[in-house]
Structures are given as C-alpha cells and as structure tokens.
Amino acid sequence: MAGRTTFRLDESDLPTRWYNIVPDLPKPPPPPLHPGTREPITPDDLAPLFPRALIEQEATQDRYVPIPDEVAEVYRLWRPSPLIRARRLERELGTPARIYYKYEGVSPVGSHKTNTAVPQAYYNAAEGVGLLTTETGAGQWGSALAFASAQFGLDCEVWQVRASYDQKPYRKIMMETFGATVHASPSELTESGRAVLARTPDSTGSLGIAISEAVEMAAGNPNARYALGSVLNHVLMHQTVIGEEALAQMAMAGDTPDLIVGCTGGGSNFGGLVFPFLREKLAGGPQPEIRAVEPAACPSLTRGVYTYDFGDTAGLTPLLKMHTLGHAFIPDPIHAGGLRYHGMSPLLSHIVDLGLVEAVSVPQNECFAAGIRFARAEGVIPAPEPSHALAECVREALRCRDSGEEKVILTALCGHALLDLPAYATYLSGDMTDRLLSDDEIRLAMASVPEAAG
Ligand SMILES: *Cc1c(COP(=O)(O)O)cnc(C)c1O
C-alpha cells in the first residue's frame, strides 16, 4: 500500500462496545470521596447529578460496555473517523518519522466531544430527564451537548467560561442554533458565580467556576441533571471508540506506533485514543511510549500534585484523587480554552502515577507555530488544544531528522479551529503572549487543596 494517505473503515466496522481500562490496570484507581465524611461516595450521592446508567458506568468493573443502537445510529453521522498519514508534514519537516493522525474534526461540531455527548444525552433522556446543565471552555463541549440534546429532545443550558465567551462568539451561536441556552460564567444566576464576581468583578472565569455553576443549577432542579465533557471515567470510556478504530486503521496501514501523543485538558481525547493501545501493551503486545501534552500555563500533570482535590472551584463536587494545581487555580486566558482546567482525570492521573504514561508541557506560541506548519502542509487548521500534541510531534519528528530514526508517531487531531480563527489571528499578528508561571503562584493555589484526605 505504498503511498496511501487515508485509512477509512466502513460504517459496519463501527465499534460495538466501549472499552473500560480499569479492570486491566495493575492497581485499582483510588475512589472519589464524599467531602464531608471522607468515605468513598455512593451511587445515591451522585443520583441528583447523573442518571443511573452513567453512575453505573462510572464504577463498572466490566471490561466492555455495549454501545446502544440509538447511540450507534447517531455516531454513524461521522464515525468511523479517518486515520490520516501526514505525509506532507513529514516531507516539510524532512523527517524519516511516519506521522499518523486520527481526525475527530469530522464530527458535527468539529471535535471528539460528541463521542460522549451523544451517549450522555441518550441515557438521560431514557431515564426521563428534561434538562441538562453543563459548563464549557472553548465551547466545544457545549456545542456537542447542545447537538446531542437536540437529538434526544432534551433542553440544554450551558455556562461558558467568560474568556471563551468573549473570544469565541461563534460557538455561542452554534449552541443556540442547536437549541441550547448559553450564559457567560461567572454569572449572576448562581451563588457560586455571584461569590466569584463579588471578589473579582472582571473575572475571565475558569472551567472550575463554570462547573460549580452548572452543578449548582442541576442539584437544585429535580427535572435536571448535570453532564461533564471530560475527567470522569465514563467520559474517557465513551471516547475509546477513537482508539479502537485507530488500532484497526494502524493495522490497515501496516504500521505500529512507537509513540502515541495527545493533548490533555481533562484527559478524554487522550484516554480515548490511548487506552485501547495501552490494553495491548499491558497484555504484552506492542510497547509504544505514551505521552500527554499540556499547556505550560496549566501544567497539572507536570507541575501539579497528585492528591485529593475538588473538581470545581466552589467545592461542590466529590473529592477526586488527581493531578491538580489546586481548585482555586485560575489559568491565564490562553487560547486553548479546553486545556484550562486545574485538575486532570483521576483515572489518567492514576495511570500517570503508575508510570504508564509520561507528560510534557508546551508554551502556546510553540503550539500555534506547529499548528500553522501543520495547516500549511495538511490543509486542516488544528484547534488550539491538539496543536499542543502537534508541537510535541514536531519536536519528536525533528529529533528523528537528526538521529535518522524511523519512528512511527500517532496523535489525535481531536478538533479543527474553524471557529477558533481569532486565536490564529492573534498569533499571526505577533501579539500572542507566553507568561512563565511561577512556583509561588502554584503554591498559593495549592493552599486551596483540602487537608490530607488520603
Ligand atoms: C475539550 C477539548 C479538549 C480537552 O479535553 P480532553 O478531555 O482533555 O480531551 C481538547 N481538544 C479539544 C478539541 C476539545 O474540544
């Protein structure tokens, strides 16, 4: 198959089940704790926020969970997604490395988020929920949930981080087109939002604050539930359709990845791509290096602490053991809104702690430089988030150029930037800034972490 560029599966090859990595790990991940009792939370604790089916998936020990027909039917609008060999980028970099990207920008909203939005909306609708509340950073998750809510007849209310709300007006229009209601966060509509605005009236917001607002609204309305676009076990599990397809497509290409690279905000596109490959690695199959890439401005894996912390700013969520910068940490308003989260998926954090995944951070100017290089070679303008993964691919490909190594690199291009073009305008005009985050700032935010919970 010399010269082949795209590797496409047939609709009939759509995965029929999601993969749950938990039972395959050498040690189980530490459980979420109730903030009052410090005991593991029970399904009843979560019932006001999530439907029963998702609470079950969150804790399941089953290796596989079947994808309901109703979900598969919506997935078929864009899945299976293509795997593409970045031959033009390889040529431009003069590298002997072979670079493949799994492209999730073909979804209705242009990112991987629909892979979990659709099942989340489905299970909520099936259990009679009428309204979903959520937060959104870049607007990718809000658009995905708005789309999925429309598919299953649910109302959807979204708190969008103020920085993104102002930087990315088209996302709001997309959410409203799908029928959702959008509020800038922090808002005056919730206690959590009002508390932040009282302290910092010009707050640019954060995912942590927006989560507090959406959780508060769902908890106060018996007809509503809350949906999270990343971080939780069931979200990462839904995303494994990416990696299951990529495994089959790499086999079509006749290549095996030596290195798998992905960007991490809450860990879902990364987990989704990587977990099926990690399953094979743990079972004694191919042994790729696996590398997470995060922004230098929000470096939870590389500079945070692995400890119990809240998932939101107001402290309304269970305590999650994860790599965290402290729930009071407010990252600079970098353009990769989806990566502006103080914490990390507890499951991925555990896997990093076990030494199965390594992490690096990259400043945003380098990411946009890589994004532009990629766009000029491949024709896809990558979202600011996966441009972090691409920056690491470029670093690695250039190392291969110098060493002559024919490394096979696989990455998730988890979204395109067609609604994030103002970020590229800022970069192209030379006005994009990178500020070095000081140890003192992190220490200060870490003071918000509750006393030793285990
Ligand atoms: C939300 C988002 C991210 C960050 O979330 P993860 O859970 O880490 O994947 C990254 N890229 C895109 C395009 C996103 O929409």
The ligand as a MOL file (V3000), in Angstrom:
LIG
                    3D

  0  0  0     0  0            999 V3000
M  V30 BEGIN CTAB
M  V30 COUNTS 15 15 0 0 0
M  V30 BEGIN ATOM
M  V30 1 C -12.4020 19.7390 25.2270 0
M  V30 2 C -11.3100 19.6190 24.2840 0
M  V30 3 C -10.0300 19.2410 24.7240 0
M  V30 4 C -9.6880 18.9930 26.1530 0
M  V30 5 O -10.4100 17.9730 26.7670 0
M  V30 6 P -9.8610 16.4990 26.9390 0
M  V30 7 O -10.8630 15.8790 27.8330 0
M  V30 8 O -8.5050 16.5760 27.5590 0
M  V30 9 O -9.8380 15.8940 25.5850 0
M  V30 10 C -9.0500 19.1020 23.7770 0
M  V30 11 N -9.2840 19.3480 22.4850 0
M  V30 12 C -10.4940 19.7120 22.0190 0
M  V30 13 C -10.6670 19.9500 20.5570 0
M  V30 14 C -11.5420 19.8600 22.9060 0
M  V30 15 O -12.7410 20.2140 22.4600 0
M  V30 END ATOM
M  V30 BEGIN BOND
M  V30 1 1 1 2
M  V30 2 1 2 3
M  V30 3 2 2 14
M  V30 4 1 3 4
M  V30 5 2 3 10
M  V30 6 1 4 5
M  V30 7 1 5 6
M  V30 8 2 6 7
M  V30 9 1 6 8
M  V30 10 1 6 9
M  V30 11 1 10 11
M  V30 12 2 11 12
M  V30 13 1 12 13
M  V30 14 1 12 14
M  V30 15 1 14 15
M  V30 END BOND
M  V30 END CTAB
M  END
